[in-house]
Amino acid sequence: MRFRMRRALRRYNAGVGANREEALAALEETLGHRFADRELLRRALRHGSAAAAQAVGSYQRLEFLGDAVIGLAVARLLFDVFPDDDQGRLTRKRVHLVRSERLAERAALLGLDGWVEVGPSEEMSRGRERAAMLEDLFEAVVGAIALDGGCEAAFDFVERQLGIDLAGLDDRTLALADPKSSLQEAAQARGLPLPEYRRVGVSGPDHRRLWAYVVVYDGEEVARGEGVSKRDAQQQAARRALVRLGLVPDE
């Protein structure tokens, strides 16, 4: 399959007319959806920096639609598969399944980074490999499938791509998927003050800051986290606190 997709991609990049259409058919086979309006697929694979984007559109609007469709598809999937879960547990599972890095990973596994049409600046900066663009591509493809085949076709695609993670939704995974929320819930359940996050450092140039935070739980500094954003640093601190305090099940 990988070899066939690489060959199809080479034909797409080098060919015109019928050759490109044949190559797109190979991508449709990988996606599991045959487009009635193939222009939707082309648009889902076109970044705003591409030369054609100004005239015929990029994936941005499809990304917006796909984001909403993914949320609904995953919510329905979880609702059906876990009939005994309450709203809070279903929400945590949804957060874990639709996290940005997972959507980017699925896009990479589908090879969408090779198909996306970008402008020269993005090509030189290797923009097609960035996780943010990969996530956008996955969402745009879902939006395109929804418009072309209806919501059920899009739901089926999302279930094939993300449903494989259902078996791994144990308590530890859920707690660490959104550690700040999990640590807050643990404090509330014990009648303790809410965790407090204190900035203890920031370094690096303006375009590449590294933030450091400690989390205070029950009046004690229990863990430190670092990240390229304040949120990332706080999440890492919370994740380490959950492990140190024994608030998540052992591996």
GULO-49532 format. One record per atom (N, C-alpha, C): atom name; x, y, z. Coordinates in pm, whole numbers. Atoms other than C-alpha are relative to their C-alpha. Example, Ala and Ser with C-alpha at 12.3 -4.5 7.8 and 13.67 -1.06 7.14 Angstrom:
BEGIN
  atom    east   north      up
     N      89    -119       0
    CA    1230    -450     780
     C      90     120       0
     N     -82    -119      -6
    CA    1367    -106     714
     C     -77     109      73
% end
This chain:
BEGIN
  atom    east   north      up
     N      83    -121       0
    CA       0       0       0
     C      86     126       0
     N     -85    -118      -7
    CA     276     247      92
     C      71      24    -133
     N     -69     -14     128
    CA     466     176    -231
     C     -95      52    -106
     N      99     -42      98
    CA     150     217    -438
     C     -35     147      19
     N      32    -140     -25
    CA      72     548    -267
     C     115      91     -41
     N    -115     -81      42
    CA     425     680    -325
     C       4      13    -152
     N       2      -3     146
    CA     398     587    -692
     C    -112      91     -50
     N     111     -86      39
    CA      56     755    -718
     C      33     147      25
     N     -36    -138     -32
    CA     193    1067    -550
     C      98      56    -102
     N     -95     -46     102
    CA     481    1085    -796
     C     -74      32    -130
     N      77     -25     122
    CA     232    1059   -1084
     C     -79     130      14
     N      80    -121     -22
    CA      19    1333    -928
     C      87     125     -14
     N     -87    -117       2
    CA     312    1572    -884
     C      61      25    -138
     N     -66     -14     129
    CA     459    1504   -1227
     C     -96       8    -118
     N      90      16     112
    CA     150    1450   -1438
     C    -100     112     -16
     N     109     -93      26
    CA    -139    1641   -1583
     C    -121     -82     -43
     N     120      62      55
    CA    -497    1560   -1676
     C     -29    -136      57
     N      43     135     -39
    CA    -580    1191   -1669
     C      95     -63     100
     N     -96      58     -93
    CA    -260    1095   -1490
     C     -25      48     143
     N      25     -55    -134
    CA    -341    1324   -1198
     C    -130     -55      56
     N     127      57     -46
    CA    -697    1196   -1182
     C      19    -144      46
     N     -28     138     -38
    CA    -569     839   -1171
     C      72      -5     134
     N     -73      -4    -126
    CA    -332     933    -890
     C     -94      32     116
     N      95     -34    -105
    CA    -612    1093    -690
     C     -90    -118      34
     N      82     118     -26
    CA    -812     773    -727
     C      69     -92      99
     N     -74      82     -96
    CA    -535     593    -536
     C     -11      58     141
     N      17     -63    -131
    CA    -562     846    -255
     C    -141     -26      52
     N     138      29     -42
    CA    -940     799    -248
     C     -11    -142      55
     N       2     138     -48
    CA    -882     427    -206
     C      56      -9     142
     N     -58      -4    -135
    CA    -661     496      95
     C     -97      60     100
     N      95     -67     -89
    CA    -921     728     245
     C    -127     -83      20
     N     122      81     -10
    CA   -1199     477     179
     C    -123      76     -43
     N     115     -78      50
    CA   -1419     732       2
     C      27      44    -142
     N      -9     -43     139
    CA   -1473     786    -371
     C     -79     129     -16
     N      64    -131       8
    CA   -1549    1153    -432
     C     -81      14    -127
     N      80     -38     116
    CA   -1835    1248    -661
     C      48     134     -54
     N     -55    -131      37
    CA   -1693    1602    -661
     C     146       2      46
     N    -141      13     -38
    CA   -1317    1555    -665
     C      64     135      30
     N     -54    -132     -31
    CA   -1260    1930    -648
     C       0      23     152
     N       0     -11    -146
    CA   -1353    1903    -278
     C     126     -60      58
     N    -123      63     -48
    CA   -1061    1667    -225
     C     121      87     -33
     N    -112     -87      36
    CA    -825    1896    -416
     C       7     120      95
     N       1    -117     -88
    CA    -934    2192    -203
     C      44     -38     141
     N     -39      45    -134
    CA    -889    1989     118
     C     151     -19      10
     N    -145      22       3
    CA    -526    1937      12
     C      76     125     -44
     N     -62    -124      49
    CA    -452    2302     -75
     C      16     100     114
     N     -30     -97    -105
    CA    -283    2528     180
     C     -21     142     -53
     N      25    -138      39
    CA    -352    2901     178
     C     117      66     -70
     N    -118     -58      65
    CA       3    2970      58
     C      15     -44    -145
     N     -12      51     137
    CA     -46    2775    -267
     C     -43     105    -101
     N      29    -100     103
    CA     -59    2973    -589
     C    -147      -1     -39
     N     139      11      43
    CA    -407    2843    -673
     C    -100      40     108
     N      92     -22    -111
    CA    -553    2922    -332
     C     -80     129     -16
     N      69    -129      13
    CA    -638    3283    -413
     C    -117     -11     -97
     N     102       8     104
    CA    -839    3184    -719
     C    -108    -103      30
     N      98     110     -15
    CA   -1005    2854    -622
     C     -17     -46     145
     N      24      31    -141
    CA    -977    2840    -242
     C      98     -99      60
     N     -87      90     -75
    CA    -777    2660      25
     C     -86     -88      91
     N      72      95     -87
    CA    -867    2406     292
     C     -61      65     124
     N      37     -61    -128
    CA    -951    2662     562
     C    -148     -21      35
     N     142      15     -30
    CA   -1330    2649     533
     C     -35    -148      24
     N      23     143     -22
    CA   -1327    2270     503
     C      53     -44     136
     N     -56      30    -133
    CA   -1107    2255     813
     C     -99      37     110
     N     101     -45     -97
    CA   -1369    2454    1006
     C    -114    -101      10
     N     110      97       1
    CA   -1643    2214     900
     C      44    -134      56
     N     -49     129     -45
    CA   -1432    1905     960
     C      19      -8     149
     N     -19      -3    -145
    CA   -1349    2009    1315
     C    -131     -29      71
     N     131      22     -62
    CA   -1719    2020    1401
     C     -49    -143     -24
     N      45     135      33
    CA   -1792    1691    1223
     C      74    -104      84
     N     -78      93     -81
    CA   -1510    1513    1406
     C     -53      -4     142
     N      52      -4    -136
    CA   -1642    1631    1742
     C    -131     -75      13
     N     129      69      -5
    CA   -1992    1506    1664
     C      17    -150     -24
     N     -21     142      30
    CA   -1868    1178    1515
     C      55     -75     121
     N     -59      65    -117
    CA   -1655    1097    1819
     C     -99      -4     115
     N     101      -1    -107
    CA   -1932    1200    2058
     C    -102    -112     -21
     N      98     106      26
    CA   -2177     966    1888
     C      62    -138      19
     N     -68     128     -15
    CA   -1923     683    1876
     C      13     -38     148
     N     -16      27    -143
    CA   -1851     713    2249
     C    -135     -25      66
     N     135      17     -55
    CA   -2221     746    2330
     C     -50    -142     -25
     N      47     134      35
    CA   -2290     416    2152
     C      84    -110      66
     N     -90     106     -47
    CA   -1986     220    2272
     C       3     -10     153
     N     -10      -2    -147
    CA   -1993     326    2640
     C    -132      46      61
     N     133     -41     -46
    CA   -2361     330    2746
     C      -7      29     150
     N       4     -20    -145
    CA   -2275     332    3119
     C      81     121      46
     N     -82    -114     -38
    CA   -2039     632    3114
     C     -86     125      20
     N      69    -127     -19
    CA   -2158     964    3254
     C      62     107     -91
     N     -43    -107      88
    CA   -2110    1298    3082
     C     148      34      18
     N    -138     -36     -26
    CA   -1779    1374    3251
     C      98     -99     -59
     N     -90     102      53
    CA   -1620    1045    3155
     C      -1      -2    -153
     N       8      -7     146
    CA   -1747    1068    2798
     C      80     120     -52
     N     -72    -120      42
    CA   -1603    1419    2775
     C     150     -23       2
     N    -144      28      -9
    CA   -1259    1304    2893
     C      45     -92    -113
     N     -35      90     109
    CA   -1261    1025    2639
     C       2      73    -134
     N       2     -76     125
    CA   -1356    1264    2361
     C     123      88     -11
     N    -118     -86       0
    CA   -1078    1505    2459
     C     123     -80     -41
     N    -116      83      31
    CA    -829    1220    2439
     C       1     -40    -147
     N       4      50     137
    CA    -946    1092    2101
     C      25     109    -104
     N     -10    -106     102
    CA    -954    1430    1923
     C     115      96      28
     N    -112     -89     -30
    CA    -635    1578    2067
     C      81      25    -128
     N     -65     -47     121
    CA    -430    1768    1811
     C     106     -95     -52
     N    -109      85      44
    CA    -131    1538    1808
     C     -49    -131     -62
     N      53     124      56
    CA    -350    1235    1736
     C     -54      24    -141
     N      49     -31     133
    CA    -520    1401    1439
     C     117      19     -98
     N    -118     -19      84
    CA    -179    1505    1304
     C      65    -134     -32
     N     -58     132      22
    CA     -53    1150    1348
     C     -78     -79    -105
     N      82      72      98
    CA    -346    1006    1153
     C      22      58    -140
     N     -26     -62     130
    CA    -286    1259     872
     C     132     -48     -57
     N    -131      47      46
    CA      79    1155     855
     C      -7    -145     -46
     N      11     140      37
    CA     -12     787     847
     C     -74     -18    -133
     N      71       2     128
    CA    -249     858     557
     C      85      58    -114
     N     -87     -58     101
    CA      37    1035     379
     C     -45     134     -52
     N      55    -127      49
    CA    -149    1366     351
     C     106     107     -13
     N    -106    -100       8
    CA     171    1563     407
     C      63       1    -139
     N     -56       5     134
    CA     292    1444      67
     C     -91      57    -106
     N      97     -44     100
    CA     -27    1547    -113
     C     -31     149      10
     N      45    -138     -17
    CA     -79    1895      29
     C      76      94     -93
     N     -55    -101      91
    CA     -21    2182    -213
     C      33     125      80
     N     -43    -116     -78
    CA     182    2462     -54
     C      78      95     -91
     N     -78     -99      72
    CA     355    2779    -169
     C     149     -19      25
     N    -146      16     -13
    CA     734    2816    -205
     C      52      25     141
     N     -51     -31    -135
    CA     782    2972     140
     C     -28    -115      96
     N      33     113     -86
    CA     601    2688     315
     C      82    -123     -38
     N     -81     114      44
    CA     789    2434     106
     C     141      11      55
     N    -136     -19     -47
    CA    1125    2583     200
     C      11     -17     151
     N      -2      12    -147
    CA    1034    2595     570
     C     -53    -135      47
     N      49     134     -31
    CA     905    2235     553
     C    -132       6      77
     N     127     -20     -67
    CA     562    2357     656
     C     -91    -120      -6
     N      88     116      16
    CA     393    2042     525
     C      23    -105     108
     N     -31      98    -103
    CA     561    1848     807
     C     -44      45     139
     N      39     -51    -131
    CA     435    2069    1090
     C    -128     -67      48
     N     117      69     -57
    CA     187    1906    1325
     C    -127      81     -20
     N     119     -84      14
    CA     -49    2204    1302
     C     -60     -14    -140
     N      52      16     135
    CA     -77    2171     924
     C     -57    -140     -20
     N      52     137      12
    CA    -123    1794     948
     C    -137     -12      65
     N     131       1     -65
    CA    -408    1841    1194
     C    -104      69     -88
     N      91     -72      87
    CA    -565    2098     962
     C     -40     -85    -121
     N      28      85     116
    CA    -538    1857     668
     C    -100    -109      34
     N      91     107     -41
    CA    -710    1577     857
     C    -142      56      13
     N     132     -61     -18
    CA    -996    1808     954
     C     -61      40    -134
     N      51     -42     130
    CA   -1025    1943     600
     C     -50    -118     -82
     N      44     119      72
    CA   -1047    1594     452
     C    -134     -49      54
     N     128      39     -59
    CA   -1325    1509     698
     C    -111      93     -48
     N      99     -95      49
    CA   -1507    1826     596
     C     -36     -27    -145
     N      25      28     141
    CA   -1468    1739     229
     C     -86    -125     -17
     N      79     123       7
    CA   -1603    1388     283
     C    -144      27      42
     N     135     -32     -48
    CA   -1900    1529     476
     C     -81      70    -108
     N      72     -72     105
    CA   -1991    1766     193
     C     -28     -91    -119
     N      13      84     118
    CA   -1939    1504     -75
     C     -93    -120      22
     N      74     124     -23
    CA   -2093    1195      85
     C    -100       6     112
     N      91     -12    -112
    CA   -2293    1326     379
     C      67     -34     132
     N     -58      18    -133
    CA   -2237    1305     752
     C      31    -145      31
     N     -25     141     -31
    CA   -2262     926     767
     C     132     -47     -61
     N    -127      35      62
    CA   -1973     889     523
     C     116      56      81
     N    -105     -62     -82
    CA   -1767    1130     732
     C      12     -71     134
     N      -4      73    -127
    CA   -1865     951    1054
     C      73    -132     -15
     N     -66     129      24
    CA   -1753     620     905
     C     152      18     -11
     N    -142     -28      15
    CA   -1417     771     810
     C      64      28     135
     N     -53     -35    -132
    CA   -1363     920    1155
     C       8    -124      89
     N      -2     121     -83
    CA   -1456     591    1321
     C     115     -93     -40
     N    -111      84      44
    CA   -1205     402    1106
     C     133      55      47
     N    -128     -61     -34
    CA    -930     649    1186
     C      25      12     150
     N     -18     -27    -143
    CA    -991     719    1556
     C     -56    -110      89
     N      61     106     -81
    CA   -1196     420    1673
     C      99    -103      48
     N    -101      98     -41
    CA    -882     209    1695
     C      58      33     137
     N     -54     -41    -130
    CA    -790     405    2009
     C     -95     -31     116
     N      99      21    -106
    CA   -1102     303    2204
     C      50     -97     106
     N     -45     102     -95
    CA    -934       1    2363
     C     100      56     101
     N    -102     -55     -90
    CA    -668     223    2521
     C     -51     106      95
     N      56    -106     -84
    CA    -906     450    2712
     C     -16     -46     144
     N       6      40    -140
    CA    -815     334    3061
     C       8     123      90
     N       4    -113     -94
    CA    -821     549    3377
     C     127      84      -6
     N    -126     -74       3
    CA    -454     641    3357
     C       8      88    -125
     N      -4     -74     126
    CA    -475     745    2993
     C     -91     121       6
     N      95    -110      -7
    CA    -783     958    3059
     C      49     110      92
     N     -47    -100     -96
    CA    -631    1130    3360
     C     114      82     -60
     N    -116     -69      54
    CA    -311    1215    3174
     C     -30      73    -130
     N      37     -70     123
    CA    -494    1329    2860
     C     -28     147      28
     N      26    -138     -41
    CA    -608    1645    3043
     C      38      12     147
     N     -46       9    -139
    CA    -394    1651    3358
     C     -45     116      89
     N      43    -111     -83
    CA    -495    1999    3475
     C    -142     -23      52
     N     138      29     -42
    CA    -863    1903    3482
     C      -3    -114     101
     N      -1     116     -89
    CA    -784    1571    3649
     C      51      39     138
     N     -53     -43    -129
    CA    -576    1737    3921
     C    -101      88      73
     N     103     -84     -61
    CA    -850    1993    3982
     C    -113     -85      56
     N     107      89     -47
    CA   -1113    1719    4010
     C      43     -76     125
     N     -49      71    -117
    CA    -895    1530    4256
     C      -2      89     124
     N       3     -93    -113
    CA    -862    1839    4476
     C    -143      25      47
     N     140     -24     -36
    CA   -1236    1907    4466
     C     -60    -120      73
     N      54     121     -62
    CA   -1316    1546    4556
     C      48     -15     143
     N     -57      10    -135
    CA   -1095    1579    4864
     C     -27     124      84
     N      30    -122     -74
    CA   -1228    1918    4970
     C     119      91      16
     N    -122     -81      -7
    CA    -891    2084    4901
     C     -12     123     -89
     N      -2    -116      91
    CA    -820    2424    4747
     C      40     -44    -141
     N     -37      34     138
    CA    -786    2421    4370
     C     151      14     -19
     N    -144     -12      27
    CA    -432    2364    4240
     C      35     139     -52
     N     -46    -132      42
    CA    -234    2681    4182
     C     128     -18     -81
     N    -117       9      88
    CA      21    2730    3903
     C      80     129       9
     N     -85    -117     -18
    CA     312    2963    3965
     C     115      -4    -102
     N    -111      -8      96
    CA     553    3078    3698
     C     132      16      74
     N    -129      -6     -68
    CA     910    3018    3807
     C     114      30     -96
     N    -107     -33      94
    CA    1100    3095    3489
     C     -51      11    -142
     N      24      -9     144
    CA    1097    3194    3123
     C     134      32     -64
     N    -130     -18      65
    CA    1391    3175    2886
     C     -16      -9    -150
     N       0      10     146
    CA    1482    3186    2520
     C     -43     129     -67
     N      39    -120      76
    CA    1423    3445    2246
     C    -151      11     -10
     N     144     -26       5
    CA    1082    3599    2187
     C     -75    -101     -85
     N      71      91      90
    CA     997    3361    1904
     C      10    -145      44
     N     -14     139     -46
    CA    1098    3051    2100
     C      15      -2     153
     N      -2      -4    -145
    CA    1012    3098    2466
     C     -10    -141      60
     N      15     122     -78
    CA    1048    2819    2719
     C     -48      42     139
     N      62     -39    -126
    CA     815    2857    3017
     C      16    -110     103
     N     -10      95    -111
    CA     851    2693    3357
     C    -101      37     108
     N     101     -19    -103
    CA     574    2650    3614
     C      12    -111     104
     N      20     101    -103
    CA     530    2473    3946
     C    -147      -2      36
     N     138      12     -42
    CA     197    2342    4067
     C      -3     -20     150
     N      17       9    -145
    CA      89    2388    4429
     C    -129     -77      26
     N     114      86     -31
    CA    -142    2115    4559
     C      -5     -20     151
     N      15       9    -146
    CA    -276    2121    4915
     C     109      78      72
     N     -95     -89     -62
    CA     -39    2406    4995
     C     145     -34     -21
     N    -139      44      20
    CA     274    2228    4874
     C      34      -2    -148
     N     -49      11     137
    CA     478    2264    4556
     C      36    -146     -27
     N     -19     144      17
    CA     463    1912    4420
     C      66     -38    -133
     N     -61      37     127
    CA     588    1926    4061
     C      27     124     -83
     N     -40    -108      90
    CA     749    2143    3796
     C     -18     -48    -144
     N      14      33     141
    CA     681    2156    3425
     C      56     109     -88
     N     -51     -96      96
    CA     834    2323    3121
     C     -67     -25    -135
     N      61      14     131
    CA     696    2390    2776
     C      16     124     -83
     N     -16    -112      91
    CA     695    2614    2473
     C    -115     100      12
     N     107     -94     -31
    CA     375    2776    2597
     C     -32     -13     149
     N      39       7    -140
    CA     233    2856    2939
     C     -88    -122      25
     N      91     114     -16
    CA     -37    2594    2888
     C      78    -132       2
     N     -77     124       5
    CA     212    2323    2792
     C      78     -22     130
     N     -77      11    -124
    CA     426    2398    3098
     C     -90     -39     117
     N      93      32    -108
    CA     125    2387    3330
     C     -52    -143     -12
     N      47     137      19
    CA      -2    2063    3177
     C     107    -100      41
     N    -107      91     -40
    CA     336    1901    3223
     C      16      -5     151
     N      -9      -3    -145
    CA     350    2015    3584
     C    -115     -81      63
     N     115      75     -51
    CA       1    1875    3645
     C      17    -149     -22
     N     -21     143      31
    CA      90    1546    3475
     C      98     -62      99
     N     -99      52     -95
    CA     395    1503    3696
     C     -56      -5     142
     N      62       0    -133
    CA     192    1595    4003
     C     -92    -120      18
     N      90     116      -8
    CA     -68    1327    3928
     C      77    -127      28
     N     -82     121     -18
    CA     203    1064    3906
     C      64       1     139
     N     -70      -7    -129
    CA     394    1185    4213
     C     -97     -21     117
     N      97      12    -108
    CA      80    1205    4427
     C     -76    -133      -1
     N      70     129       9
    CA     -38     860    4319
     C    -145      13     -37
     N     140     -24      35
    CA    -358    1004    4174
     C     -39     -64    -133
     N      31      78     121
    CA    -334     800    3853
     C      44    -143      26
     N     -39     139     -16
    CA    -320     421    3837
     C     140     -26     -52
     N    -132      36      46
    CA      22     266    3802
     C      -6     -61    -140
     N      -6      62     133
    CA     133     156    3455
     C       6    -151      15
% end
